Amino acid sequence: MKPQTSSLFDQLNDAAEYLRSHTDFKPKTGLILGTGLGGLVDKIELHKKWDYATIPHFPESTVQGHEGSLLMGHLAGEAVIVLNGRFHYYEGYSAKELTFPTRLLCHLGIERIFISNVAGSVNPQYQAGHVVIVKDHINMQPDNPLRGPNDDRIGIRFPDLTNAYDRKLRELASSTMSKMKMIAHQGVYVGLQGPNLETAAEYKMLRTIGGDLVGMSTVQEVLVTNHMRVPVLVTSLVSNECHDVGNLCETTVEQVLEVAKTGGEKLQELWLAMLGSFADENL
């Protein structure tokens, strides 16, 4: 992204006005599709689609498995706005740049946001392919999107993170998973910088400090959703197991994508069921 001179609030207004100039669609739920959830795009009753490159102030995704498009439409009867592809600190963006799309969804007036990711498991109870509801995080990323001057029009200076991962959404996800005969794990996500995977000693440390999952995204997005007071649900798909530090195997991108492809179907079913329940409430 080129250096910006306008305020973040003005940039959000620019992007929002651009989208509104093309549609009067009013989404209620925002979705950030990480690796493995791209299949949901094919299920959307599409209203409008934009490439990221066309939206003012948007970065562009550079990661394999992340397409880079914003969509509006209906999914399981719910009016949604979708980020198909996300951004990561390791791509070279600042925390403020990579969270701009998440802020835009919140700025457009959504009522809730769902975020997905793939993550390594440092908890021996979590197996590759399991879906885990994130209940808390440990932030070990080197940049914070809230750093710098605060704009009270966007959010308060010191947002409280006691309920960073919305309790009601987690309860709904857990009960929905139980009805679907899915194991309803709830765990702590540790956010690291990446892009390298961790060493055996680091995996051991992460488990020691209370982590269950480790990944390279999500935390910064959760910070801005809380800053803007939008309830957030995060679901992680376990892509690889790294709890047995004495018997670690090399993990490749291809292996992660393969697990995400198969395990992502379960996560898609969960989100569709939850979105359907919101749509039913609005009837």
Number of C-alpha atoms within 10 A of each C-alpha: 11 6 6 9 8 9 10 18 15 11 18 23 16 17 21 17 14 14 18 13 9 9 12 8 15 15 19 20 23 25 22 25 22 25 27 27 26 21 15 19 16 9 14 19 16 14 14 14 14 13 14 20 13 12 18 16 20 20 20 22 20 15 14 11 18 20 19 19 19 20 19 22 21 20 22 19 18 23 22 27 27 24 24 25 23 29 27 23 22 14 15 12 15 16 21 20 18 24 26 22 24 23 21 19 28 26 18 20 14 19 15 20 24 18 20 26 24 30 28 28 30 28 21 12 11 23 18 19 22 22 28 27 24 21 19 20 22 17 17 12 17 11 14 17 17 19 10 9 7 13 13 11 8 17 16 15 14 9 15 11 14 8 13 21 21 20 14 13 19 20 12 14 22 20 15 19 23 12 9 14 9 15 13 18 17 17 21 19 31 27 22 22 18 15 12 9 17 16 12 15 10 12 23 17 13 20 20 11 10 16 22 26 31 27 22 25 26 26 21 23 26 24 21 24 23 21 23 18 17 21 21 26 23 24 26 29 30 27 28 25 22 27 23 15 15 9 8 12 11 7 14 10 10 10 13 19 18 13 20 28 17 12 21 30 15 21 24 17 15 20 22 18 17 20 20 16 16 17 17 12 8 9 6
